[in-house]
Amino acid sequence: MSANLRSQCEKFVHGHVLQKPGEEFALIAEYARENNFAQDVYGTGDLINSFERKIAELLGFEAACFMPSGTMAQQIALKIYAGKSGSQTFAIHPTSHLELHEQRAYAHLLDLKSVLLGDKTRHLGAADIENSVEPFSTLIIELPAREIGGQLPAWKELEAIKKLTKARGAFLHMDGARLWETKAFYRKSYAGICRGFDSVYVSFYKGIGALTGAMLLGTTEFINESRVWLRRFGGNLFQLHPYVASAARRFDVALKQMPKYLKRTKAVYKTLQKVEGISFCPAAPQVNMFHIYFNSTVEKLTEARNKIAGEDNIWAANGFMRTALENLSYTEIYVGEGLLQIGDDELRNVFEKLVRLAN
């Protein structure tokens, strides 16, 4: 029912505007024809290799490898570092995607062990690394941290994290699924943000809006080894060009929109603060995503969202999550093209109606 209601909506609060079935395929085909791109074969071809070089140069790395998913990319990075260090232990924040959303694949598939650093209510800090007594071969830091509303460490804190990790002799890897959103906050180049990391994973279907796809970046030696593991993981698909073309076609335009998305996020915050019965995490936006908390249940909020979708053709939220408190739930808002098409008054009305119906 929810999927059908969503597909029938005309406006979307979360993320980008929903495309009609087949629309992206038509755009990919047109893009490939205009640029005379031939199909790739097992990761080799003009389109995929030129896109890898482009992203590597932008982020300041020697090489890059396009992969079907971020889950696969980060498992491969951990496997390589475990081999180089001789240690099966790595460190992550308690809210890391690897810990919460991948069914602890690192333990079941690779026999690796995680050390959880920091408090789940705040971003990983330099003191968490300095005070850690457990040894680890690799530290993964997520920029921004999704599960705490897109929070980022201050620049000085991030630089301290880099130095402390290196002082421990550990590898430093970035979960950069939403790296593209950080530049507007740090006001640094992407290469500057990535400097000091041994490797980075980025996603192309989240902020960029492509069909799917990820990329792993690092030294030439690291990426050459990652391609071997990509084959072993079953990710070196016969043809990847539909996913690469979807990402490459959107990429430059999407990056230019990021400052606009952050500006709109601040305006959305100001508007929604006038709605009684909701609260926010973080207290002030750092990137173009945040969490909204409601004094209601997931079931009541979902029912209210569906009613609004049916009556007003507006998709107010993708989903609602429970908290440790019985009557407190939240939703994630990513400010993209959807909220650029919804005015402040209309947005306020939507959330006032959502709160009213859910209560």
Backbone hydrogen bonds in HBPLUS format (Angstrom, degrees):
<---DONOR---> <-ACCEPTOR-->    atom                        ^
c    i                          cat <-CA-CA->   ^        H-A-AA   ^      H-
h    n   atom  resd res      DA  || num        DHA   H-A  angle D-A-AA Bond
n    s   type  num  typ     dist DA aas  dist angle  dist       angle   num
A0005-LEU N   A0001-MET O   2.98 MM   4  6.25 160.6  2.02 154.2 159.8     1
A0006-ARG N   A0002-SER O   2.89 MM   4  6.07 162.2  1.92 151.9 156.8     2
A0007-SER N   A0003-ALA O   3.04 MM   4  6.20 159.9  2.08 146.0 151.0     3
A0008-GLN N   A0004-ASN O   3.20 MM   4  6.37 131.6  2.45 138.8 150.5     4
A0008-GLN N   A0005-LEU O   3.15 MM   3  5.22 136.5  2.34  97.5 109.6     5
A0009-CYS N   A0006-ARG O   3.12 MM   3  5.33 155.6  2.19 106.1 113.6     6
A0010-GLU N   A0313-ASN O   2.94 MM 303  5.55 157.0  1.99 134.7 138.2     7
A0011-LYS N   A0313-ASN O   3.25 MM 302  6.59 154.9  2.31 154.7 160.8     8
A0315-TRP N   A0011-LYS O   2.88 MM 304  6.22 167.0  1.89 150.2 153.1     9
A0013-VAL N   A0315-TRP O   2.98 MM 302  6.15 178.8  1.98 162.8 162.9    10
A0015-GLY N   A0334-TYR O   2.69 MM 319  4.97 162.4  1.72 145.0 149.1    11
A0338-GLY N   A0015-GLY O   2.98 MM 323  5.78 151.9  2.06 143.5 149.9    12
A0023-GLU N   A0020-LYS O   3.04 MM   3  5.54 164.7  2.06 135.7 139.3    13
A0026-ALA N   A0022-GLY O   3.14 MM   4  6.41 155.4  2.20 151.2 156.6    14
A0027-LEU N   A0023-GLU O   3.13 MM   4  6.43 156.3  2.19 148.0 154.3    15
A0028-ILE N   A0024-GLU O   2.89 MM   4  6.10 154.7  1.95 150.9 157.7    16
A0029-ALA N   A0025-PHE O   3.02 MM   4  6.22 161.5  2.05 147.8 152.4    17
A0030-GLU N   A0026-ALA O   3.06 MM   4  6.28 159.1  2.11 146.3 151.7    18
A0031-TYR N   A0027-LEU O   2.94 MM   4  6.10 158.9  1.99 145.9 152.0    19
A0032-ALA N   A0028-ILE O   2.92 MM   4  6.14 161.4  1.95 154.5 159.0    20
A0033-ARG N   A0029-ALA O   3.05 MM   4  6.25 157.4  2.10 147.2 153.1    21
A0034-GLU N   A0030-GLU O   2.92 MM   4  6.11 165.1  1.94 153.0 157.2    22
A0035-ASN N   A0031-TYR O   3.11 MM   4  6.24 149.7  2.20 145.4 152.6    23
A0036-ASN N   A0032-ALA O   2.90 MM   4  5.75 106.0  2.46 133.0 149.5    24
A0037-PHE N   A0032-ALA O   2.99 MM   5  5.09 155.6  2.05 144.1 149.3    25
A0036-ASN N   A0033-ARG O   3.22 MM   3  4.94 153.9  2.29  96.4 104.2    26
A0041-VAL N   A0044-THR O   2.96 MM   3  5.34 158.7  2.01 143.1 146.8    27
A0044-THR N   A0041-VAL O   3.18 MM   3  5.34 149.7  2.28 106.5 115.4    28
A0042-TYR N   A0238-PHE O   2.90 MM 196  4.64 163.6  1.93 123.3 128.7    29
A0049-ASN N   A0045-GLY O   3.00 MM   4  5.89 163.6  2.03 155.9 161.2    30
A0050-SER N   A0046-ASP O   2.99 MM   4  5.76 152.3  2.07 139.0 146.7    31
A0051-PHE N   A0047-LEU O   3.05 MM   4  6.13 152.3  2.13 146.2 153.8    32
A0052-GLU N   A0048-ILE O   3.02 MM   4  6.21 152.2  2.10 142.5 150.0    33
A0053-ARG N   A0049-ASN O   3.08 MM   4  6.27 157.6  2.13 141.0 146.5    34
A0054-LYS N   A0050-SER O   3.00 MM   4  6.16 151.5  2.08 140.0 147.9    35
A0055-ILE N   A0051-PHE O   3.08 MM   4  6.32 165.0  2.10 153.6 155.5    36
A0056-ALA N   A0052-GLU O   2.99 MM   4  6.11 159.4  2.04 148.8 155.2    37
A0057-GLU N   A0053-ARG O   2.98 MM   4  6.11 160.7  2.02 148.2 152.8    38
A0058-LEU N   A0054-LYS O   3.03 MM   4  6.23 159.0  2.08 145.7 151.9    39
A0059-LEU N   A0055-ILE O   3.01 MM   4  6.15 154.1  2.08 149.3 154.9    40
A0060-GLY N   A0056-ALA O   2.92 MM   4  5.89 113.3  2.38 136.8 152.5    41
A0061-PHE N   A0056-ALA O   2.83 MM   5  4.89 161.4  1.86 146.7 147.8    42
A0060-GLY N   A0057-GLU O   3.31 MM   3  5.05 149.5  2.41  94.2 103.0    43
A0063-ALA N   A0218-GLY O   3.14 MM 155  5.81 154.7  2.20 169.5 168.1    44
A0218-GLY N   A0063-ALA O   3.21 MM 155  5.81 160.1  2.25 147.4 151.5    45
A0065-CYS N   A0216-LEU O   2.89 MM 151  5.36 146.4  2.00 148.3 159.1    46
A0216-LEU N   A0065-CYS O   3.02 MM 151  5.36 159.9  2.06 144.2 147.8    47
A0067-MET N   A0214-ALA O   2.83 MM 147  5.16 169.4  1.84 136.2 138.7    48
A0214-ALA N   A0067-MET O   2.85 MM 147  5.16 152.8  1.93 160.9 160.0    49
A0073-ALA N   A0069-SER O   3.15 MM   4  6.40 158.7  2.19 140.1 146.4    50
A0074-GLN N   A0070-GLY O   2.97 MM   4  6.11 166.5  1.99 156.6 157.6    51
A0075-GLN N   A0071-THR O   3.18 MM   4  6.27 151.6  2.26 140.7 148.6    52
A0076-ILE N   A0072-MET O   3.02 MM   4  6.20 157.9  2.07 151.0 156.7    53
A0077-ALA N   A0073-ALA O   3.08 MM   4  6.38 156.0  2.14 143.9 150.3    54
A0078-LEU N   A0074-GLN O   3.04 MM   4  6.20 165.1  2.07 146.5 149.9    55
A0079-LYS N   A0075-GLN O   2.96 MM   4  6.17 154.2  2.03 146.3 153.7    56
A0080-ILE N   A0076-ILE O   3.00 MM   4  6.25 158.9  2.05 153.4 158.0    57
A0081-TYR N   A0077-ALA O   3.05 MM   4  6.30 165.8  2.07 153.6 157.2    58
A0082-ALA N   A0078-LEU O   2.91 MM   4  6.03 151.0  2.00 146.2 154.4    59
A0083-GLY N   A0079-LYS O   3.14 MM   4  6.34 152.8  2.21 142.0 148.6    60
A0084-LYS N   A0080-ILE O   2.98 MM   4  6.28 152.8  2.06 147.9 155.8    61
A0085-SER N   A0081-TYR O   2.94 MM   4  5.96 155.3  2.00 146.9 152.7    62
A0086-GLY N   A0082-ALA O   2.85 MM   4  5.54 141.0  2.00 139.1 148.6    63
A0113-LYS N   A0088-GLN O   2.78 MM  25  5.98 163.8  1.81 153.9 156.0    64
A0137-SER N   A0089-THR O   2.83 MM  48  5.99 171.6  1.83 155.6 154.2    65
A0090-PHE N   A0113-LYS O   2.94 MM  23  6.43 154.2  2.01 162.2 170.7    66
A0115-VAL N   A0090-PHE O   2.73 MM  25  6.02 140.1  1.88 149.8 160.5    67
A0091-ALA N   A0138-THR O   2.73 MM  47  6.14 163.9  1.75 163.7 169.5    68
A0140-ILE N   A0091-ALA O   2.96 MM  49  6.28 165.1  1.98 167.1 169.9    69
A0092-ILE N   A0115-VAL O   2.94 MM  23  6.26 155.2  2.00 156.0 161.7    70
A0117-LEU N   A0092-ILE O   2.83 MM  25  5.93 160.6  1.87 146.4 153.1    71
A0096-SER N   A0093-HIS O   2.99 MM   3  5.33 161.5  2.02 123.8 123.8    72
A0099-GLU N   A0096-SER O   3.01 MM   3  5.32 134.4  2.22 103.7 115.7    73
A0100-LEU N   A0096-SER O   3.02 MM   4  6.29 158.7  2.06 156.1 162.5    74
A0101-HIS N   A0097-HIS O   2.93 MM   4  5.21 159.0  1.98 136.4 143.1    75
A0105-ALA N   A0102-GLU O   3.04 MM   3  5.78 128.8  2.31 120.7 129.7    76
A0107-ALA N   A0104-ARG O   3.05 MM   3  5.67 140.4  2.22 113.5 122.6    77
A0108-HIS N   A0104-ARG O   3.31 MM   4  6.69 164.0  2.34 151.5 155.6    78
A0109-LEU N   A0105-ALA O   2.77 MM   4  5.58 167.8  1.79 156.3 159.5    79
A0110-LEU N   A0106-TYR O   3.23 MM   4  5.19 138.9  2.41 109.9 121.5    80
A0112-LEU N   A0106-TYR O   3.02 MM   6  5.49 168.5  2.03 132.8 133.9    81
A0111-ASP N   A0107-ALA O   3.17 MM   4  4.45 133.7  2.40 108.6 114.6    82
A0122-ARG N   A0119-ASP O   3.21 MM   3  5.76 171.4  2.22 119.1 121.8    83
A0128-ASP N   A0125-GLY O   3.11 MM   3  5.37 132.4  2.34 102.0 114.1    84
A0129-ILE N   A0126-ALA O   3.10 MM   3  5.34 126.4  2.40 101.9 114.8    85
A0130-GLU N   A0126-ALA O   2.97 MM   4  6.26 164.4  1.99 154.2 159.0    86
A0131-ASN N   A0127-ALA O   2.88 MM   4  5.88 150.6  1.97 144.9 151.3    87
A0132-SER N   A0129-ILE O   3.27 MM   3  5.25 154.5  2.34 100.0 107.6    88
A0171-PHE N   A0137-SER O   2.80 MM  34  6.19 165.8  1.82 151.1 148.9    89
A0139-LEU N   A0171-PHE O   2.81 MM  32  6.24 156.5  1.87 158.1 163.6    90
A0173-HIS N   A0139-LEU O   2.87 MM  34  6.13 173.4  1.88 164.3 166.6    91
A0141-ILE N   A0173-HIS O   3.05 MM  32  6.57 154.4  2.12 159.1 166.2    92
A0175-ASP N   A0141-ILE O   2.95 MM  34  5.90 158.7  2.00 130.5 137.5    93
A0143-LEU N   A0175-ASP O   3.22 MM  32  6.42 153.2  2.29 144.0 149.4    94
A0145-ALA N   A0151-GLN O   2.97 MM   6  5.36 169.0  1.98 152.6 151.8    95
A0150-GLY N   A0145-ALA O   2.87 MM   5  4.85 134.5  2.08 142.9 142.6    96
A0149-GLY N   A0146-ARG O   3.00 MM   3  5.38 137.4  2.19 129.1 123.7    97
A0157-GLU N   A0154-ALA O   3.02 MM   3  5.15 117.3  2.42  99.7 115.6    98
A0158-LEU N   A0154-ALA O   2.88 MM   4  6.21 155.9  1.94 157.2 164.8    99
A0159-GLU N   A0155-TRP O   2.95 MM   4  6.24 159.0  2.00 153.5 158.8   100
A0160-ALA N   A0156-LYS O   2.98 MM   4  6.18 148.1  2.08 139.3 148.2   101
A0161-ILE N   A0157-GLU O   2.92 MM   4  6.21 150.2  2.01 147.5 155.5   102
A0162-LYS N   A0158-LEU O   3.06 MM   4  6.37 156.7  2.12 148.3 153.7   103
A0163-LYS N   A0159-GLU O   3.10 MM   4  6.38 162.4  2.13 147.2 151.1   104
A0164-LEU N   A0160-ALA O   2.93 MM   4  6.09 166.3  1.95 153.7 157.5   105
A0165-THR N   A0161-ILE O   3.00 MM   4  6.06 157.6  2.05 148.1 154.0   106
A0166-LYS N   A0162-LYS O   3.14 MM   4  6.36 161.3  2.18 147.6 152.3   107
A0167-ALA N   A0163-LYS O   2.90 MM   4  6.11 150.2  1.99 145.7 154.9   108
A0168-ARG N   A0164-LEU O   3.14 MM   4  6.38 134.3  2.36 138.2 148.5   109
A0168-ARG N   A0165-THR O   3.20 MM   3  5.27 134.3  2.42  95.6 107.5   110
A0170-ALA N   A0165-THR O   3.21 MM   5  5.67 163.0  2.24 160.3 155.4   111
A0169-GLY N   A0166-LYS O   2.88 MM   3  4.99 153.5  1.95 103.9 112.6   112
A0198-ASP N   A0172-LEU O   2.76 MM  26  5.37 146.7  1.87 145.4 156.9   113
A0174-MET N   A0199-SER O   3.03 MM  25  6.43 156.7  2.08 141.2 147.8   114
A0201-TYR N   A0174-MET O   3.02 MM  27  6.31 156.4  2.07 165.3 170.5   115
A0176-GLY N   A0201-TYR O   2.81 MM  25  5.26 130.1  2.06 143.1 157.9   116
A0179-LEU N   A0176-GLY O   2.97 MM   3  4.45 167.7  1.98 108.0 104.9   117
A0181-GLU N   A0178-ARG O   3.12 MM   3  5.73 151.2  2.21 114.8 121.9   118
A0182-THR N   A0179-LEU O   2.94 MM   3  5.43 161.0  1.97 118.9 125.1   119
A0185-PHE N   A0182-THR O   3.05 MM   3  5.31 134.9  2.26 103.7 116.1   120
A0186-TYR N   A0182-THR O   2.95 MM   4  6.19 171.9  1.95 168.8 168.5   121
A0187-ARG N   A0183-LYS O   2.73 MM   4  5.27 147.7  1.83 142.2 150.9   122
A0192-GLY N   A0189-SER O   3.08 MM   3  4.97 117.2  2.49  90.7 106.1   123
A0193-ILE N   A0189-SER O   2.98 MM   4  6.33 153.1  2.05 150.4 157.1   124
A0194-CYS N   A0190-TYR O   2.98 MM   4  6.16 155.3  2.04 146.7 153.4   125
A0195-ARG N   A0191-ALA O   2.91 MM   4  5.90 124.5  2.22 137.9 151.3   126
A0197-PHE N   A0194-CYS O   2.99 MM   3  5.69 163.0  2.02 146.0 148.0   127
A0200-VAL N   A0217-LEU O   3.12 MM  17  5.26 148.8  2.22 133.5 140.8   128
A0217-LEU N   A0200-VAL O   2.86 MM  17  5.26 154.8  1.93 155.7 163.2   129
A0202-VAL N   A0215-MET O   2.98 MM  13  5.39 155.8  2.04 150.0 157.9   130
A0215-MET N   A0202-VAL O   2.96 MM  13  5.39 145.5  2.08 148.3 152.5   131
A0204-PHE N   A0213-GLY O   3.02 MM   9  5.52 155.1  2.09 155.0 147.6   132
A0210-ALA N   A0204-PHE O   2.89 MM   6  5.61 156.6  1.95 148.0 144.3   133
A0223-ILE N   A0219-THR O   2.94 MM   4  6.19 164.8  1.97 155.5 159.1   134
A0224-ASN N   A0220-THR O   2.88 MM   4  6.02 155.9  1.93 148.8 155.8   135
A0225-GLU N   A0221-GLU O   3.08 MM   4  6.29 154.8  2.15 145.4 151.7   136
A0226-SER N   A0222-PHE O   2.86 MM   4  6.12 144.9  1.98 141.2 152.4   137
A0227-ARG N   A0223-ILE O   3.00 MM   4  6.24 142.0  2.15 145.8 153.8   138
A0228-VAL N   A0225-GLU O   3.15 MM   3  5.24 125.3  2.46  97.0 110.5   139
A0229-TRP N   A0225-GLU O   3.16 MM   4  6.57 159.0  2.21 149.4 154.5   140
A0230-LEU N   A0226-SER O   2.75 MM   4  5.95 139.5  1.92 140.9 153.4   141
A0231-ARG N   A0227-ARG O   3.19 MM   4  6.42 151.1  2.28 139.2 144.3   142
A0232-ARG N   A0228-VAL O   3.13 MM   4  6.49 156.5  2.19 142.5 149.3   143
A0233-PHE N   A0229-TRP O   2.79 MM   4  5.97 144.3  1.91 146.4 155.7   144
A0235-GLY N   A0230-LEU O   2.85 MM   5  5.14 151.1  1.93 166.4 161.4   145
A0234-GLY N   A0231-ARG O   3.06 MM   3  5.12 151.7  2.14 101.0 109.9   146
A0237-LEU N   A0235-GLY O   2.91 MM   2  5.48 129.7  2.17 106.7  91.5   147
A0243-TYR N   A0240-LEU O   3.02 MM   3  5.74 126.9  2.31 123.7 134.9   148
A0244-VAL N   A0240-LEU O   3.10 MM   4  6.28 162.6  2.13 150.2 155.4   149
A0245-ALA N   A0241-HIS O   2.82 MM   4  5.69 167.3  1.84 147.5 151.5   150
A0246-SER N   A0242-PRO O   3.14 MM   4  6.17 151.8  2.22 133.0 140.6   151
A0247-ALA N   A0243-TYR O   3.11 MM   4  6.35 154.2  2.18 143.4 149.5   152
A0248-ALA N   A0244-VAL O   2.76 MM   4  5.95 174.3  1.76 162.5 164.3   153
A0249-ARG N   A0245-ALA O   2.86 MM   4  5.72 159.0  1.91 145.1 150.7   154
A0251-PHE N   A0247-ALA O   2.96 MM   4  5.79 138.8  2.14 151.1 162.8   155
A0254-ALA N   A0250-ARG O   2.97 MM   4  5.99 162.5  2.00 163.0 168.6   156
A0255-LEU N   A0251-PHE O   3.04 MM   4  6.32 160.0  2.08 159.1 163.6   157
A0256-LYS N   A0252-ASP O   3.24 MM   4  6.47 154.9  2.31 144.7 150.8   158
A0257-GLN N   A0253-VAL O   3.24 MM   4  6.51 131.0  2.49 139.6 152.1   159
A0257-GLN N   A0254-ALA O   3.07 MM   3  5.17 136.1  2.27  98.5 111.0   160
A0258-MET N   A0255-LEU O   3.25 MM   3  5.45 150.1  2.35 103.3 111.3   161
A0260-LYS N   A0257-GLN O   2.96 MM   3  5.21 116.2  2.38 105.7 122.1   162
A0261-TYR N   A0257-GLN O   2.87 MM   4  6.16 150.5  1.95 156.0 165.8   163
A0262-LEU N   A0258-MET O   3.04 MM   4  6.35 157.1  2.10 153.3 158.4   164
A0263-LYS N   A0259-PRO O   3.03 MM   4  6.25 158.6  2.08 145.9 151.7   165
A0264-ARG N   A0260-LYS O   2.94 MM   4  6.15 156.8  1.99 146.3 152.8   166
A0265-THR N   A0261-TYR O   2.86 MM   4  6.09 145.3  1.98 142.5 152.8   167
A0266-LYS N   A0262-LEU O   3.14 MM   4  6.48 154.9  2.21 150.0 154.1   168
A0267-ALA N   A0263-LYS O   3.27 MM   4  6.60 151.4  2.36 142.3 149.8   169
A0268-VAL N   A0264-ARG O   2.83 MM   4  6.09 153.6  1.90 150.8 158.8   170
A0269-TYR N   A0265-THR O   2.89 MM   4  6.17 158.7  1.94 152.3 157.6   171
A0270-LYS N   A0266-LYS O   3.16 MM   4  6.35 161.9  2.20 141.3 145.6   172
A0271-THR N   A0267-ALA O   2.99 MM   4  6.25 151.7  2.08 145.1 152.9   173
A0272-LEU N   A0268-VAL O   2.84 MM   4  6.03 170.7  1.85 160.5 162.3   174
A0273-GLN N   A0269-TYR O   2.98 MM   4  6.05 136.1  2.18 148.1 158.3   175
A0274-LYS N   A0271-THR O   3.20 MM   3  5.85 162.2  2.23 114.0 119.5   176
A0275-VAL N   A0272-LEU O   3.01 MM   3  5.29 163.0  2.04 109.7 115.2   177
A0279-SER N   A0293-TYR O   3.11 MM  14  5.08 145.9  2.23 130.6 138.9   178
A0293-TYR N   A0279-SER O   2.81 MM  14  5.08 167.8  1.83 141.7 145.7   179
A0281-CYS N   A0291-HIS O   3.07 MM  10  5.12 146.7  2.19 140.2 141.3   180
A0291-HIS N   A0281-CYS O   2.84 MM  10  5.12 163.3  1.87 154.4 159.7   181
A0335-VAL N   A0288-ASN O   2.83 MM  47  5.22 162.2  1.86 145.2 151.0   182
A0290-PHE N   A0333-ILE O   3.03 MM  43  5.50 147.2  2.14 146.6 156.6   183
A0333-ILE N   A0290-PHE O   2.86 MM  43  5.50 173.2  1.86 170.7 170.8   184
A0292-ILE N   A0331-THR O   2.95 MM  39  5.48 159.8  1.99 155.6 162.3   185
A0331-THR N   A0292-ILE O   2.96 MM  39  5.48 146.7  2.07 145.6 156.0   186
A0294-PHE N   A0329-SER O   2.74 MM  35  5.36 163.1  1.77 158.0 161.8   187
A0329-SER N   A0294-PHE O   3.02 MM  35  5.36 160.4  2.06 151.3 157.1   188
A0301-LEU N   A0297-THR O   3.02 MM   4  6.19 163.1  2.05 152.0 157.1   189
A0302-THR N   A0298-VAL O   2.89 MM   4  5.99 157.5  1.94 149.1 155.4   190
A0303-GLU N   A0299-GLU O   3.05 MM   4  6.22 159.0  2.10 144.8 150.4   191
A0304-ALA N   A0300-LYS O   2.96 MM   4  6.15 153.1  2.04 143.0 150.6   192
A0305-ARG N   A0301-LEU O   2.84 MM   4  6.06 160.2  1.88 150.6 155.9   193
A0306-ASN N   A0302-THR O   2.99 MM   4  6.19 162.0  2.03 149.1 153.6   194
A0307-LYS N   A0303-GLU O   3.05 MM   4  6.26 147.7  2.16 141.2 149.8   195
A0308-ILE N   A0304-ALA O   3.03 MM   4  6.31 159.1  2.07 151.9 156.9   196
A0309-ALA N   A0305-ARG O   2.92 MM   4  6.20 156.2  1.98 149.0 156.2   197
A0310-GLY N   A0306-ASN O   3.00 MM   4  6.20 155.7  2.06 143.6 149.4   198
A0311-GLU N   A0307-LYS O   2.92 MM   4  6.12 153.3  2.00 148.2 155.6   199
A0312-ASP N   A0308-ILE O   2.71 MM   4  5.42 162.5  1.74 148.7 154.8   200
A0313-ASN N   A0309-ALA O   3.03 MM   4  4.62 136.9  2.23 117.7 123.8   201
A0321-MET N   A0330-TYR O   2.76 MM   9  5.35 164.3  1.78 158.6 164.0   202
A0330-TYR N   A0321-MET O   2.97 MM   9  5.35 154.7  2.03 144.9 153.1   203
A0328-LEU N   A0325-LEU O   3.44 MM   3  5.46 158.7  2.49 116.3 112.0   204
A0340-LEU N   A0337-GLU O   3.20 MM   3  5.11 138.0  2.38  95.1 107.1   205
A0341-GLN N   A0338-GLY O   3.16 MM   3  5.57 154.6  2.23 106.6 114.3   206
A0347-LEU N   A0343-GLY O   2.94 MM   4  6.10 157.1  1.99 150.4 157.5   207
A0348-ARG N   A0344-ASP O   2.92 MM   4  6.14 162.2  1.95 152.8 157.1   208
A0349-ASN N   A0345-ASP O   3.02 MM   4  6.22 158.7  2.07 146.5 152.4   209
A0350-VAL N   A0346-GLU O   2.99 MM   4  6.24 152.2  2.07 146.5 153.8   210
A0351-PHE N   A0347-LEU O   3.16 MM   4  6.50 161.8  2.20 154.3 157.1   211
A0352-GLU N   A0348-ARG O   2.92 MM   4  6.09 152.7  1.99 150.8 159.1   212
A0353-LYS N   A0349-ASN O   2.98 MM   4  6.06 153.8  2.05 143.7 150.6   213
A0354-LEU N   A0350-VAL O   2.89 MM   4  6.12 149.6  1.98 140.9 150.3   214
A0355-VAL N   A0351-PHE O   2.98 MM   4  6.08 163.4  2.01 144.5 147.6   215
A0356-ARG N   A0352-GLU O   3.00 MM   4  6.10 159.1  2.04 141.0 147.5   216
A0357-LEU N   A0353-LYS O   2.89 MM   4  6.02 167.7  1.91 153.2 156.1   217
A0358-ALA N   A0354-LEU O   2.98 MM   4  6.02 153.6  2.05 142.8 150.7   218
A0359-ASN N   A0355-VAL O   3.10 MM   4  6.14 128.4  2.38 140.4 151.5   219
